[in-house]
Amino acid sequence: MLGSTHGTFTTDLRARVDACGEQPARAVVHGVAALEGDTDVSGRPLHAPVPELDRFFRPEVVAVVGASDAEGRPNTGITRQLLDWAGRVGARVVPVHPTRTAVFGIDCVASVADLDESVDLAVLLVADPLPVIEQLGASKVKFAVAFASGFAETGETGAQAQERLAAAVGRSGLRLLGPNTNLNAFERFREDLEGPAVALITQSGHQGRPVFTMQELGVRLSHWAPTGNEADLETADFISYFAHRPEVGAIACYVEGLKDGRSFLLAADQAARRQVPVIAVKVGRTEAGARMAASHTGKLTGADQVVDAAMRQFGVIRVDGLDQLQDTAALLARARRPVAEGVVVYSISGGTGAHFSDLATAAGLSLPTLSQARQDELHQWIPEYLSVANPVDNGGHPVGDWRGRKIIDAILADPEVGVLICPITGPFPPMSDKLAQDLVDAAEQTDKLICVVWGSPVGTEDAYRTTLLGSSRVATFRTFGNCIGAVKAYLDHHRFTTGYRSPFDEAPRTPSPSFRKAQALMRPGHRLSEHAAKQLLRAYGIRVPREQLVTSAAAAVRAAGLVGYPVVMKASGPQLAHKTELGLVKVGLTSASQIRDAYRELTDIARYEGIDLDGVLVCQMVGRGVEMVVGVTHDPLFGPTVTVGLGGVLVEVLNDAAVRVPPFGERAARDMLGELRGRALLDGVRGAPPADVDALVEVVLRVQRMALELDGQLSELDINPLMVLPRGQGAVALDALAVCR
């Protein structure tokens, strides 16, 4: 059998990455220069610059361009709201209007050019912000907000207008929020709430309302960034900024389209490094949703599978509903780090406990069986005929007296328990009142998370409105699903960020010798033949069968003798993507006569089909294994992406694949395999031996290196099938397709 080469490339790659970092490259992102050595092998930045947005949210001087106090004018209401907001944040407002001497009793200046003082923020209440942007740049204004619509959200003409606006912003040196944004950044935030806060980012202002109103439930909100069309400032900028704010405990996002996938991931990486959770609703899962998103903000939505994988890769918690965004962000902002991952369900009803436990287990939460000693302790206060193994069923009556608190404390004392969840499906005073108070009191004295699901559809009960919502330590939900999803996100987030190693830390900074070999093989704008594509794989140390490219029947016979019978013969040419369907593959040939006949047949079919060949491949037959596919595609948002999945015909039938955005390391490559529904095939089924998973991982890492180094040159790569042989025997690329950009 073929020898294995896996195991060396990963070590060499890491050694090269560790040894580099002194490359004198400099990249510019959003107008901020990255540090030297902070770019990868393709010149892309590896760290997100953190924009200085303090003067945006807390300015000293605010210019309102187009300010008005005329009754019935839209600008009048906006001006009034800005004056109220400025008073709260300690800012002074300077109205700007060409024909007025004063607005609301405040002296006006005629134009931006007449501003004779340093202005932190300019709010543009004008239909066309472009001329004003150019004037603001000359006045050295730091930030501007453009409310005007009619840009990229309206189509091609609007998109061109937005490009002109963005170019003017770039020349001016200021930072712009909008256009097509709103007043959400200037809302009235409650200042009487304490503890870690939720920072909110939305592209549609109305969609942030459920999160904003969490303040009425006692959850602190610190900022709201309504990014609109993101001609300049984007979601990524605010994630980076909020991740460095000490008061921010979680970042909640409503995203319709990402302006730049790389910037988003760099920002998410900043948050992960600082262990600040990012929770996001990202619309565009369906074709209809993607169309609506594009028409609303003029953004690419990208392939949703890639978006989903990229978010998971960098620890962004993706949720579907605004209610989930609200509940998950509130929990993650305020809950302490878990001391254990075990979840205990505690209820007054066996049916409630069983139902909730089924749902929690199906979601992947761990519900450990309590020890016999712990169960014996609980049975001091709970009748023996009730189950207390987990879920814990108290039968109802113990919660109404002194026993209720004893039970809660005993559960929380178990070292395997990190989360206690108590579903209360409906109010039953006075016992539900006592239960709620016991849970709140216990939460104040434990470092473990206590969650309550208050199932009443009314929500006006004192136990809910005052006792539970009045606690900053108890996480209160209204539905089973939201509670389970938030708890899972909480445990996943802390597991992900514990010992977090940034994928960008593993990015190669300098080209490998493989890159120099590969460049000589690239043909810009062309598809490579199978033979040329396999040479590209060889350049990166990916094994292919022994084979020779021949142009005559006699040469084919000689090649078969050198390769060794039995052989496979395949037509090879840049036009050929699917050879089997055309009969251009012959398998298991064992004699010279079969070789000659096969050569004639392959060339005749190609001639009949009008296909130009560069020759016929005579290939070694490779032993049986698990057929996989490994490939590279170019995503319009994230750039090169790497895919691995079940290969052969299964790739089209099952579509069982996992995606990652380079750079990533060995752990991420193994996680990709764990996401496959057909993962068990690699472990050996129905008597088959386990496959060489290490060799498969090695191929994935080599392909991602290729994707990084040839970014801009390689449009598509498809290794299918990659035959993964039994453990210790390696993996062999039996066929390959490559398209150059």
Phi, psi and omega in degrees: 000163181292143177285162182259141176246001185289159177107338183264326187295317181300315180296315180296319181299312181296323179296320179292320179296317181294326185280342183266197181113356179253016180294124186280052179262153179222127179245154179240126178233125180054034177080003180249127181285131175281160180290155178298139181083002183262030175237153179273189187296336179262010176086009181272146182294151180250355179224141180276127172293143180261109183292146177278094183256007180304317182285348172283310183279334180227067182284160173264322179230130181238123174263127178253104184273116186094020180300148183211150170232015178284127182298141178086354178269137179303322182296337181292315178297321179293317179300318180298317179295321180293323177296319178297315181296317180300321178297324181287325183263002177080030180258155175253133183262135174243106178289143177236118180206135186287340186239358182252147176266338180205152174228124184051037177079004180256130181302136179262158163249153188286328182207168178300327181295340181271358178294121183251022179217166180288125181248130179277318188222130174246125178256120190259105178260054183231153182290324180238101183282349188301309180298325181291323180302317181295323177291321180297324179298319179293332180271002177062036175287140187279316185225153174218153176236127178246115179275341188304142175255187181093024181250227189299338181290348185259352180127197188296316181297316177295323179296322178294321177296323179292324177298320178295321178296314180298321179295320179294321177297316179300321179288329187286330183089353176272173176246136186244134169260124181111199001285189179061039177250194186211195188268010187301329180295342185249026177290167175270114179262140177293135181252005182263000182264145183242175177089177180302145186250163171261129172259135189245135176232126179221146171267341173239116186301319184297329182289348177270354184302316180301323179288318180299321182284357174300339177302328179288348176259008176093007180264127183285136174241131186256324185214156171221118180249104177270100194279342178058227184279351175057049174297332178225273178301136184227175181308318182300321180300317183285327175298313180300317181294311183295327180297339180258003179273125185295335182277348185274121178262339178200153180243121179253131185231139166246112189242125176264320177207143178270131179293318182210118184297319182297316179299320179298316181291323176297321178292317177299325177297319176301315180296318180295320178300325182263005176061033176262118183290140174243122180244132188222136160266120177241109181282163180109017177294327181251165179298320180294317179296322179294320179296316180297319180297317182295321182288337184273322183234359176067036182244157165288138173266337180076166176291123189296328178297323178290317178303313182298315180294318181297319179297315178298321183300329182248018171079011176284129183270112182265128177236165185262320188252157177293329176293323176292321177301315180297307185292318182291318179296319180298316181295311185292331179291324193252339185283143176284165179300135181294142176265345176202161184259355181289139180246132174245132176260124185237124184213169177265002183223130177298323179295317179298314181298317181294317180298310181297319182296321177300313181295319181294318179295318179297331180279353178100008176282149180266120178247087184290146174286127180294147181298159179298323178297319179292320178296320178298321179296316181295328180288356170294332185241347181244134181307146185299331184284353179264144181280132178233019183288325181126102015287159178259119180253116182266355178081352175107299189298322182300337182287345183273357181222200184298339183291331184303312181291324178301318181296314181298314181297321180295320178296314182293338180284347181290127183294338179278349185265123175247339183222131172247125179243127180241101175280122176248100190287345177190155180288139176216067182298150005271356185295321180293327177295316180293319179298314179300318181292320178298320179294318178295315180297319179294323181296329180289343186244009181232155174264012180258156184278132174243126179241143177233134171255111179266106190273357181295133177285350183279303177076014178256000184294145182297325180298327179276304188293322186259307187289304186286310181289341176282354180262131175271358183255334177267131175268118185249133181235166177250348180224151176301312186299316181293324178295311182297316180298319181291319179295318178297317178298321179298311181290319179297318182299312183289328175293320181293318186275346177291117183068026182304130173243119185296133173303330181291338176291342181262003182287136176291137180263334183234150181295148177271165173303329178300321181300317181294323176293319184293323182303325181292342183266345185286142177232094186308131178080008183235157170269137178276149172291166178302319181298315180292322179296322178291328174296324176297318178296318179301322181301330179260016174076019177269127188287140174232163179294158170297131182201159175224143176265124185234160181233015176207159179295321180296319179294328179294320179295316179297320181296322180296323177295324180285320181289321180103124179289152352285161183230166172246138175242135183220139172292143181230124178191155184294341179277349189268111175258322182231097187278324187299318182299333181267002181075028185259024175227131177236127189245146171073035180280133189235004182213163180296322181295320177295325179295313181296316179297317181297320180298314181297318182295317181296316181289327177294316179298316180298318180296317180296321181278356180073033183257127176277128180254148168265359177148190177239133179271131171252113192240150174295139170282130182253141181302162183287149177200207178260123181278124179236167173235136174229131185209172177231134170228165180252115178270137183296337180266316190253354182082215183294137176231150182246134181237141172225141180192184175292136187255199184064217179286341183295334181298326179273329183281314187260337184049045183262096186215156176235148187235145171219154176258119176297149006273154172205163184252190184299320181300317179294322178297319178290325177297326177301316180296324179294339180278347184285136176295329181267021182305327184298335179299328180287338179274351181095118179230151177051045175087355179287146180287156175299142180277164181280081183297323180300319179293322178297315178300319180299319178296317179301317180293323178292321179294321179291328174296316177300317180299320180291313186286329181258016176301129186095344179243329182253116180274323186204141174221135180222112173258104184205114002270149164264112182276113178267110186280172178304155186313131179089355184251357173091192179221142186231130177278107183279333179212155181206146175230136179220136179239127179269148180275000000 
